[in-house]
Amino acid sequence: MRKAFIAIAAFLVALTVMLGLTYPPLWWLFIFTGPVVLLGIYDLYQPKHSIVRNYPVVGRLRYFMEDLRPKVYQYFVESDTNGKPFSRLNRSLIYQRAKMENDTIPFGTQLDVYENGYEWLSHSISAISHHELNPNPRVLVGGPDCLKPYDASIYNISAMSFGSLSQNAILALNGGAKLGNFAHNTGEGGISDYHASPGGDLIWQIGTGYFGCRNHDGTFNPEAFAERSGSDQVRMIEIKLSQGAKPGHGGILPARKVTPEIARIRLVKEGFDVISPPSHSAFKTPIQMLGFVKQLRDLSGGKPIGIKLCIGRRSEFFAICKAMVETGIYVDFVTVDGGEGGTGASPQEFSNAVGMPLREAIAFVYDVLSGFDLKQHIKVIASGKVASGFDLVKNIALGADLCNSARGMMFALGCIQALECNSNTCPTGVATQDPSLMKGLVVEDKKVRVFNFHRLTVASAVELLGAAGLHHPYQLTRAYINRRIAPNVMQSYLESFPYIPEGSLLQTPYPLRFELGMALSTSASFTPTDYKVSLVDYAHANSYSDNLDENKSKP
């Protein structure tokens, strides 16, 4: 192909010269042939791309086709059920609800109900009309030391920072939260003007970079925190320990992205790289972390303070619970993020292979809190792939009190799953800082769509409650959700994730599957033994058999 290009290029140049000499106006043909020839010559000698070097000009079609591939696949190849990470069936449901269009389906389900992993709700012969139920169920978040508990919707906007999302996307999300009276998590990037101006309720997320409440050296600044947390719009504060998209991973905001606006919002220096460490500098042990929780609660005037984490080493969550029992300082909520990832950009290995998936994580966190008799004080928030009424119901059945959604809300804004969140080329203006692209997102229209999607999704969950014969979300238990695990084997969540008795982790004998976690953990350190535990330590953790009452129903 290299020799062929040289021959073709020589022919084009010679032909153009001959035509130009014959008829001078034809010299203008060089406008077309010249760039092609020059591009081909460059391709012949550039060292970076083998295909382009061997196939000058023509090889560049590969990159064009690669760019088109996700769009072609989404619109012409994938079925309604096999799209990833969200199928067209899921996306269409969100679009229809956001636009207030017909969201029913004809001719029965397209799902394979005999496939492993198929899930369903157990309905009741004594079903209740949804007209008799509260269409907007709420959950009061706030433990015994909280002076300003928050009456939260069961469905809220998960953490997405300004910078990751465009200013128009943030304005529309918070505008929708204002219309629907639900909460909007700021993400760790801090409270921007676009979070604040619509007036919707905010959950201020404090990450390892302490953006919006930091000193110049990146450490926590109590005065800055007190000033910003005092806003009536800030209803809860969330300490981010880790996130599902990249658990245990820090980050860097390059200097070129640190604009004057970003510098003002995050309290960082304009034009310098900004580092988000993988762990917090304000505390190093579980007991120190709870001291930080108390400090934030006092500085905020008694607002709910919680933690967000993707479950990694289970012993670390045992350690946090042990510290709460010892100190009497409780977090007001725990946001559990699934290890399957979420919005924005993250290393592939972290999204694909780090962290506990949401379903197992919710059950684990609920059981450990219950085992330490802490669940009565602490609300659990499921943050993951929650985009339908059934998603809400099954996470609440596992142990969550309420749910957050990021990608579902992005779809409501108009996201088409173009998978360009990390390239600043989002075609719908959601995940980009390109002014020409964000203009496509009209705030006044999209905030109504966010409101519609939230309202109808909650309404769907309420209808499912009625179908199960229940009046309130807190009546849901794991017995109500079923899952096919083999062609002829079905299990309820209760069988897959059996409950443990309240308080059963406060004294031996511990439930069998929690023995190792109890042996490994101590309130004095997150990682006391690095998974090295002696037989003596294990025996001290529990020398008895498993508790026979382990399958006790959820209280």
C-alpha positions as CSV (number, residue, x, y, z in Angstrom):
1,M,0.0,0.0,0.0
2,R,3.0,2.3,0.6
3,K,4.2,1.8,-3.0
4,A,0.7,2.2,-4.3
5,F,0.2,5.5,-2.5
6,I,3.5,6.8,-3.8
7,A,2.4,5.9,-7.4
8,I,-1.1,7.3,-6.9
9,A,0.3,10.5,-5.4
10,A,2.8,11.0,-8.2
11,F,0.1,10.4,-10.8
12,L,-2.2,13.0,-9.1
13,V,0.5,15.6,-8.9
14,A,1.6,15.0,-12.5
15,L,-2.0,15.1,-13.8
16,T,-2.8,18.3,-11.9
17,V,0.4,19.9,-13.3
18,M,-0.5,18.8,-16.9
19,L,-4.0,20.1,-16.6
20,G,-2.9,23.3,-15.1
21,L,-0.4,23.9,-17.9
22,T,-3.1,23.2,-20.4
23,Y,-5.8,25.3,-18.8
24,P,-4.5,27.6,-16.0
25,P,-7.8,27.7,-14.0
26,L,-7.3,24.0,-13.3
27,W,-4.4,24.8,-11.0
28,W,-7.1,25.1,-8.4
29,L,-7.3,21.3,-8.4
30,F,-4.3,21.4,-6.0
31,I,-6.8,22.6,-3.4
32,F,-8.1,19.0,-3.4
33,T,-5.1,16.9,-4.4
34,G,-2.5,18.8,-2.5
35,P,-3.8,18.2,1.1
36,V,-4.3,14.5,0.3
37,V,-0.8,14.1,-1.0
38,L,0.8,16.1,1.9
39,L,-1.2,14.1,4.4
40,G,-0.1,10.8,2.8
41,I,3.5,11.9,2.9
42,Y,3.2,12.8,6.6
43,D,1.6,9.4,7.3
44,L,4.4,7.6,5.5
45,Y,7.0,9.0,7.9
46,Q,5.1,9.5,11.2
47,P,6.3,6.9,13.8
48,K,3.2,6.5,16.1
49,H,0.6,4.6,14.1
50,S,1.6,1.4,12.2
51,I,-1.6,1.1,10.2
52,V,-1.5,4.7,9.0
53,R,2.2,4.3,8.2
54,N,1.5,1.2,6.1
55,Y,-1.8,2.5,4.6
56,P,-1.4,6.3,4.2
57,V,-4.6,8.3,4.2
58,V,-6.8,5.2,3.9
59,G,-5.7,3.9,7.3
60,R,-7.2,6.9,8.9
61,L,-10.7,5.5,8.2
62,R,-10.0,3.1,11.0
63,Y,-10.2,5.8,13.6
64,F,-13.3,7.3,12.0
65,M,-15.0,3.9,12.2
66,E,-13.9,3.4,15.8
67,D,-15.5,6.7,16.6
68,L,-18.7,5.6,14.9
69,R,-18.8,2.1,16.4
70,P,-20.6,2.9,19.7
71,K,-23.3,4.9,17.9
72,V,-23.8,2.2,15.2
73,Y,-23.9,-0.6,17.7
74,Q,-26.4,1.3,19.9
75,Y,-28.8,2.2,17.1
76,F,-28.5,-0.7,14.7
77,V,-27.0,-3.8,16.4
78,E,-27.9,-4.1,20.1
79,S,-31.3,-5.5,21.1
80,D,-33.6,-3.9,23.6
81,T,-32.2,-6.0,26.4
82,N,-28.4,-6.5,25.8
83,G,-27.0,-2.9,25.9
84,K,-24.4,-2.2,28.5
85,P,-24.2,-0.7,31.1
86,F,-27.9,0.2,30.6
87,S,-30.1,-1.6,28.1
88,R,-32.3,0.2,25.6
89,L,-35.2,-1.1,27.6
90,N,-33.9,0.7,30.8
91,R,-33.0,3.9,28.9
92,S,-36.4,4.1,27.1
93,L,-38.2,3.8,30.4
94,I,-36.3,6.7,31.8
95,Y,-36.8,8.8,28.7
96,Q,-40.6,8.1,28.6
97,R,-41.0,9.0,32.2
98,A,-38.9,12.2,31.9
99,K,-41.0,13.3,28.9
100,M,-44.3,12.2,30.4
101,E,-44.9,9.8,27.6
102,N,-46.6,6.4,27.7
103,D,-44.3,4.1,29.7
104,T,-46.2,0.8,29.4
105,I,-45.0,-2.1,27.2
106,P,-47.1,-4.3,24.8
107,F,-47.1,-8.0,24.3
108,G,-45.4,-9.1,27.5
109,T,-41.8,-9.0,28.9
110,Q,-38.8,-9.2,26.6
111,L,-36.7,-10.6,29.5
112,D,-35.9,-14.3,29.6
113,V,-37.6,-15.2,32.8
114,Y,-35.8,-18.6,32.9
115,E,-32.3,-17.1,32.7
116,N,-30.1,-17.2,35.7
117,G,-30.3,-13.8,37.5
118,Y,-33.9,-13.0,36.6
119,E,-35.5,-11.3,39.6
120,W,-39.1,-10.6,40.6
121,L,-41.3,-9.3,43.4
122,S,-43.7,-11.5,45.3
123,H,-47.1,-9.9,45.0
124,S,-50.1,-10.5,47.3
125,I,-53.7,-11.6,46.8
126,S,-54.5,-8.9,49.4
127,A,-53.0,-6.2,47.2
128,I,-53.6,-2.5,48.1
129,S,-54.6,0.2,45.7
130,H,-51.8,2.7,45.2
131,H,-54.4,5.4,45.6
132,E,-54.6,4.5,49.3
133,L,-50.8,4.9,49.8
134,N,-48.6,7.8,50.4
135,P,-47.4,8.8,46.8
136,N,-44.2,10.5,48.2
137,P,-42.8,8.4,51.1
138,R,-40.1,10.1,53.1
139,V,-37.3,8.9,55.5
140,L,-36.1,11.0,58.5
141,V,-32.3,11.0,58.6
142,G,-30.7,11.9,61.9
143,G,-29.4,9.9,64.9
144,P,-29.6,10.8,68.6
145,D,-27.0,13.6,68.4
146,C,-28.4,15.2,65.2
147,L,-30.2,18.5,66.0
148,K,-31.4,19.1,62.4
149,P,-32.7,15.8,61.0
150,Y,-33.6,15.8,57.3
151,D,-36.9,14.4,56.0
152,A,-35.5,12.8,52.7
153,S,-37.2,11.4,49.7
154,I,-36.6,7.7,49.1
155,Y,-35.0,8.6,45.7
156,N,-32.4,11.4,45.3
157,I,-29.6,12.6,43.0
158,S,-26.3,10.9,43.6
159,A,-22.9,12.6,43.7
160,M,-21.8,14.4,40.5
161,S,-19.4,17.3,40.7
162,F,-19.5,20.5,38.7
163,G,-16.6,20.0,36.3
164,S,-17.5,16.4,35.6
165,L,-20.9,17.7,34.6
166,S,-21.6,20.9,32.8
167,Q,-23.0,24.0,34.5
168,N,-26.3,23.5,32.6
169,A,-26.6,19.9,33.8
170,I,-26.0,20.9,37.4
171,L,-28.6,23.7,37.1
172,A,-31.2,21.3,35.6
173,L,-30.5,18.6,38.2
174,N,-30.9,21.0,41.2
175,G,-33.8,22.7,39.5
176,G,-35.5,19.3,39.3
177,A,-34.7,18.6,42.9
178,K,-36.3,21.9,43.9
179,L,-39.5,21.2,42.0
180,G,-39.7,17.6,43.4
181,N,-38.5,18.3,47.0
182,F,-35.7,15.8,46.9
183,A,-32.0,16.0,47.5
184,H,-29.0,16.7,45.2
185,N,-25.5,15.4,46.2
186,T,-22.9,17.9,45.2
187,G,-20.1,15.4,44.5
188,E,-16.6,16.1,46.0
189,G,-16.0,19.1,43.8
190,G,-17.8,21.4,46.2
191,I,-20.9,23.6,46.2
192,S,-20.8,25.6,42.9
193,D,-23.0,28.6,42.0
194,Y,-24.9,26.2,39.8
195,H,-25.8,23.9,42.8
196,A,-26.9,26.9,44.9
197,S,-28.8,29.2,42.6
198,P,-31.9,26.9,41.9
199,G,-32.4,26.4,45.6
200,G,-32.8,22.6,45.7
201,D,-31.8,20.7,48.8
202,L,-28.1,19.8,48.9
203,I,-26.0,16.9,50.3
204,W,-22.5,18.4,50.5
205,Q,-20.0,15.7,49.9
206,I,-16.5,16.1,51.5
207,G,-13.8,14.1,49.8
208,T,-10.2,13.6,50.5
209,G,-9.3,16.9,48.8
210,Y,-11.7,18.8,51.2
211,F,-12.8,21.0,48.3
212,G,-14.6,24.1,49.5
213,C,-13.3,23.6,53.1
214,R,-9.5,23.3,52.7
215,N,-6.3,25.1,53.5
216,H,-3.8,25.8,50.8
217,D,-1.8,22.6,51.7
218,G,-4.9,20.5,51.2
219,T,-5.8,19.9,54.8
220,F,-9.2,20.4,56.4
221,N,-10.3,24.0,57.2
222,P,-12.9,24.2,60.0
223,E,-13.8,27.8,59.4
224,A,-14.4,27.4,55.7
225,F,-16.6,24.3,56.4
226,A,-18.6,26.1,59.1
227,E,-19.3,29.0,56.7
228,R,-20.5,26.9,53.8
229,S,-22.3,24.2,55.9
230,G,-24.3,26.9,57.6
231,S,-26.4,27.5,54.5
232,D,-30.0,26.4,54.9
233,Q,-29.8,24.7,51.5
234,V,-27.2,22.2,52.8
235,R,-29.3,19.6,54.5
236,M,-26.8,16.8,55.1
237,I,-23.0,16.3,54.9
238,E,-21.4,13.2,53.4
239,I,-17.8,12.2,54.1
240,K,-16.6,10.3,51.0
241,L,-14.3,7.4,52.0
242,S,-14.4,5.8,48.6
243,Q,-16.6,5.5,45.5
244,G,-17.7,2.7,43.4
245,A,-16.2,4.0,40.1
246,K,-12.7,3.9,41.5
247,P,-12.5,2.7,45.1
248,G,-9.2,3.3,46.8
249,H,-8.0,5.6,44.0
250,G,-7.1,9.3,44.2
251,G,-7.2,11.8,41.4
252,I,-5.7,14.8,39.8
253,L,-7.3,17.9,38.3
254,P,-4.7,19.2,35.8
255,A,-3.6,22.8,36.0
256,R,-5.2,23.7,32.7
257,K,-8.6,22.8,34.1
258,V,-8.2,24.9,37.2
259,T,-10.0,28.0,36.0
260,P,-10.7,31.0,38.2
261,E,-14.2,29.7,38.8
262,I,-13.0,26.2,39.8
263,A,-10.3,27.7,42.0
264,R,-12.9,29.9,43.8
265,I,-15.4,27.0,44.3
266,R,-12.8,24.5,45.5
267,L,-10.5,26.9,47.4
268,V,-7.5,25.9,45.4
269,K,-4.8,27.9,43.5
270,E,-5.6,28.8,39.9
271,G,-3.4,27.3,37.3
272,F,-1.8,24.5,39.5
273,D,-2.4,20.8,39.6
274,V,-4.9,19.8,42.3
275,I,-4.4,16.4,44.0
276,S,-7.2,14.3,45.5
277,P,-5.4,11.8,47.7
278,P,-6.6,8.2,48.0
279,S,-7.3,8.6,51.7
280,H,-8.1,11.3,54.2
281,S,-5.6,13.4,56.1
282,A,-8.1,14.5,58.8
283,F,-8.1,11.0,60.4
284,K,-6.3,7.7,60.2
285,T,-8.2,5.4,62.5
286,P,-11.9,4.6,63.0
287,I,-12.0,6.4,66.3
288,Q,-10.4,9.5,64.8
289,M,-12.9,9.3,61.9
290,L,-15.8,9.5,64.4
291,G,-14.1,12.4,66.1
292,F,-14.1,14.1,62.7
293,V,-17.8,13.2,62.3
294,K,-18.5,14.9,65.7
295,Q,-16.5,18.0,64.7
296,L,-18.5,18.4,61.4
297,R,-21.8,17.9,63.3
298,D,-20.8,20.6,65.8
299,L,-19.5,23.0,63.1
300,S,-22.7,22.6,61.0
301,G,-25.0,23.2,63.8
302,G,-26.2,19.6,64.2
303,K,-26.9,18.6,60.6
304,P,-26.8,14.9,59.7
305,I,-23.3,13.6,59.0
306,G,-22.7,10.4,57.1
307,I,-20.1,8.4,55.3
308,K,-20.0,7.1,51.7
309,L,-18.0,4.0,50.9
310,C,-17.6,1.1,48.5
311,I,-17.1,-1.9,50.6
312,G,-13.6,-3.4,50.2
313,R,-12.0,-5.0,53.3
314,R,-15.0,-6.0,55.3
315,S,-13.0,-5.9,58.5
316,E,-12.8,-2.1,58.1
317,F,-16.5,-1.7,58.3
318,F,-16.5,-3.9,61.4
319,A,-13.8,-1.6,62.8
320,I,-16.0,1.5,62.2
321,C,-19.0,-0.2,63.9
322,K,-16.8,-1.2,66.9
323,A,-15.6,2.4,67.2
324,M,-19.2,3.7,67.2
325,V,-20.1,1.3,70.0
326,E,-17.1,2.3,72.0
327,T,-17.3,6.1,71.6
328,G,-21.1,6.5,71.4
329,I,-20.6,8.7,68.4
330,Y,-22.8,7.5,65.5
331,V,-22.8,8.5,61.8
332,D,-26.4,9.5,60.8
333,F,-26.3,7.6,57.5
334,V,-24.1,5.3,55.5
335,T,-24.1,5.6,51.7
336,V,-23.1,2.3,50.1
337,D,-21.7,2.6,46.6
338,G,-21.6,-0.5,44.4
339,G,-18.2,-1.6,43.0
340,E,-19.7,-1.8,39.5
341,G,-18.8,1.8,38.9
342,G,-20.7,4.9,37.9
343,T,-20.5,8.2,36.0
344,G,-17.5,9.9,34.7
345,A,-14.0,8.5,34.0
346,S,-12.1,5.9,36.0
347,P,-9.4,3.3,35.3
348,Q,-10.9,0.2,33.7
349,E,-9.4,-2.2,36.3
350,F,-11.0,-0.2,39.1
351,S,-14.5,-0.2,37.6
352,N,-14.3,-3.8,36.5
353,A,-12.5,-5.5,39.3
354,V,-12.3,-3.5,42.6
355,G,-15.0,-3.2,45.3
356,M,-18.0,-5.2,46.4
357,P,-21.1,-5.0,44.1
358,L,-24.1,-3.1,45.4
359,R,-26.4,-6.0,46.2
360,E,-24.0,-7.8,48.4
361,A,-22.7,-4.6,49.9
362,I,-26.2,-3.4,51.0
363,A,-27.0,-6.7,52.7
364,F,-23.6,-6.8,54.4
365,V,-23.8,-3.2,55.8
366,Y,-27.4,-3.7,57.0
367,D,-26.5,-6.9,58.8
368,V,-23.4,-5.6,60.5
369,L,-25.2,-2.4,61.7
370,S,-28.0,-4.6,62.9
371,G,-25.5,-7.0,64.6
372,F,-24.0,-4.1,66.5
373,D,-27.5,-2.8,67.3
374,L,-26.7,0.4,65.5
375,K,-29.3,0.2,62.7
376,Q,-31.9,2.0,64.8
377,H,-29.7,5.1,64.7
378,I,-28.3,5.0,61.2
379,K,-30.0,5.1,57.8
380,V,-28.6,3.2,54.8
381,I,-28.5,4.8,51.3
382,A,-28.0,2.6,48.3
383,S,-26.1,4.4,45.5
384,G,-25.8,2.5,42.3
385,K,-27.7,1.4,39.2
386,V,-31.1,2.5,40.5
387,A,-33.3,3.7,37.7
388,S,-36.7,2.0,38.1
389,G,-39.3,1.4,40.7
390,F,-38.2,-2.2,41.0
391,D,-34.6,-1.1,41.6
392,L,-35.8,1.0,44.5
393,V,-37.9,-1.8,45.9
394,K,-35.2,-4.5,45.8
395,N,-32.5,-2.3,47.3
396,I,-34.9,-1.3,50.1
397,A,-35.8,-4.9,50.6
398,L,-32.1,-5.7,51.0
399,G,-31.7,-3.2,53.8
400,A,-31.5,0.3,52.3
401,D,-33.8,3.1,53.6
402,L,-33.5,5.2,50.5
403,C,-31.6,5.3,47.2
404,N,-29.5,7.7,45.1
405,S,-29.1,7.6,41.3
406,A,-26.5,9.3,39.1
407,R,-26.8,7.7,35.6
408,G,-30.6,7.5,35.9
409,M,-30.8,11.3,36.4
410,M,-28.3,11.8,33.6
411,F,-30.6,9.9,31.2
412,A,-33.5,12.2,32.4
413,L,-31.3,15.1,31.3
414,G,-31.0,13.6,27.8
415,C,-27.8,11.5,28.1
416,I,-27.8,8.9,25.2
417,Q,-25.0,6.6,26.7
418,A,-22.5,7.8,24.0
419,L,-19.8,6.7,26.4
420,E,-17.9,10.0,26.0
421,C,-18.0,11.2,29.6
422,N,-14.2,11.2,29.9
423,S,-13.5,13.0,26.6
424,N,-15.2,16.4,27.0
425,T,-17.2,15.6,23.8
426,C,-20.5,14.6,25.3
427,P,-23.0,15.2,22.4
428,T,-25.9,16.1,24.7
429,G,-24.1,18.7,26.8
430,V,-24.3,16.7,30.1
431,A,-20.7,15.7,30.8
432,T,-18.7,18.4,29.1
433,Q,-17.3,21.8,29.7
434,D,-17.4,22.7,26.0
435,P,-19.7,25.8,25.8
436,S,-20.9,25.0,22.3
437,L,-22.0,21.5,23.4
438,M,-23.6,22.5,26.8
439,K,-25.8,25.0,24.9
440,G,-27.7,22.0,23.6
441,L,-29.0,21.3,27.2
442,V,-31.8,23.7,27.9
443,V,-32.2,24.0,31.6
444,E,-35.8,25.1,31.8
445,D,-36.9,22.0,29.8
446,K,-34.5,19.5,31.4
447,K,-35.2,20.4,35.0
448,V,-38.9,19.5,34.4
449,R,-37.8,16.2,32.9
450,V,-35.7,15.4,36.1
451,F,-38.7,16.2,38.2
452,N,-41.0,14.0,36.1
453,F,-38.6,11.1,36.2
454,H,-38.2,11.3,39.9
455,R,-42.0,11.6,40.6
456,L,-43.0,8.7,38.3
457,T,-40.2,6.4,39.5
458,V,-41.2,6.9,43.1
459,A,-44.9,6.4,42.0
460,S,-43.9,3.1,40.4
461,A,-42.2,1.9,43.6
462,V,-45.3,2.8,45.5
463,E,-47.5,0.8,43.1
464,L,-45.2,-2.2,43.6
465,L,-45.6,-1.8,47.4
466,G,-49.3,-1.9,47.0
467,A,-49.1,-5.0,44.8
468,A,-47.1,-6.7,47.6
469,G,-49.8,-5.8,50.1
470,L,-47.6,-3.3,52.0
471,H,-48.3,0.2,53.1
472,H,-44.8,1.6,53.7
473,P,-41.3,0.9,52.2
474,Y,-39.9,-0.1,55.6
475,Q,-42.2,-3.1,55.6
476,L,-40.2,-4.6,52.7
477,T,-38.0,-7.5,53.6
478,R,-35.7,-9.8,51.7
479,A,-38.4,-12.4,51.5
480,Y,-40.3,-10.3,49.0
481,I,-37.6,-10.4,46.2
482,N,-36.8,-13.6,44.3
483,R,-34.0,-14.6,42.0
484,R,-33.4,-17.5,39.7
485,I,-30.0,-19.1,40.4
486,A,-30.3,-22.2,38.2
487,P,-32.8,-23.5,35.7
488,N,-34.9,-25.2,38.4
489,V,-33.7,-23.3,41.5
490,M,-35.2,-20.1,42.8
491,Q,-34.2,-18.3,46.0
492,S,-35.5,-15.3,47.8
493,Y,-33.1,-12.6,49.0
494,L,-33.8,-13.9,52.5
495,E,-32.4,-17.3,51.5
496,S,-29.4,-15.7,49.7
497,F,-28.7,-13.1,52.4
498,P,-30.1,-14.5,55.7
499,Y,-30.6,-11.9,58.5
500,I,-28.7,-12.0,61.8
501,P,-30.3,-11.2,65.1
502,E,-30.1,-7.6,66.4
503,G,-27.1,-7.2,68.8
504,S,-25.6,-10.6,67.8
505,L,-22.2,-9.0,67.2
506,L,-22.0,-7.5,70.7
507,Q,-21.2,-10.8,72.4
508,T,-20.1,-14.3,71.5
509,P,-21.2,-16.6,70.0
510,Y,-21.1,-14.5,66.8
511,P,-22.9,-15.7,63.7
512,L,-20.6,-18.0,61.8
513,R,-20.0,-15.9,58.6
514,F,-19.0,-12.9,60.7
515,E,-16.4,-14.6,62.9
516,L,-13.4,-13.7,60.7
517,G,-14.4,-10.1,60.4
518,M,-14.7,-9.8,64.1
519,A,-11.3,-11.4,64.6
520,L,-9.6,-9.1,62.1
521,S,-11.1,-5.8,63.2
522,T,-10.3,-3.3,66.0
523,S,-11.6,0.2,66.6
524,A,-7.9,1.4,66.8
525,S,-7.1,0.8,63.2
526,F,-8.7,0.2,59.8
527,T,-6.3,-2.6,58.9
528,P,-4.9,-4.0,62.1
529,T,-3.7,-7.4,60.9
530,D,-3.6,-7.1,57.1
531,Y,-5.6,-10.3,56.9
532,K,-3.1,-12.3,59.0
533,V,-4.9,-13.8,62.0
534,S,-3.7,-16.6,64.1
535,L,-5.7,-19.6,65.2
536,V,-5.6,-18.2,68.7
537,D,-7.0,-14.9,67.5
538,Y,-9.7,-16.7,65.6
539,A,-10.6,-18.9,68.6
540,H,-10.9,-15.8,70.8
541,A,-13.2,-14.2,68.2
542,N,-15.6,-17.1,68.5
543,S,-15.1,-20.6,69.9
544,Y,-18.7,-21.5,69.6
545,S,-20.9,-22.8,66.8
546,D,-23.0,-20.6,64.6
547,N,-26.1,-19.0,66.2
548,L,-29.1,-21.1,65.4
549,D,-31.3,-18.1,65.1
550,E,-29.4,-16.6,62.2
551,N,-32.3,-16.8,59.8
552,K,-34.5,-14.6,62.0
553,S,-36.7,-12.3,59.9
554,K,-35.9,-8.7,59.5
555,P,-37.3,-6.6,62.4
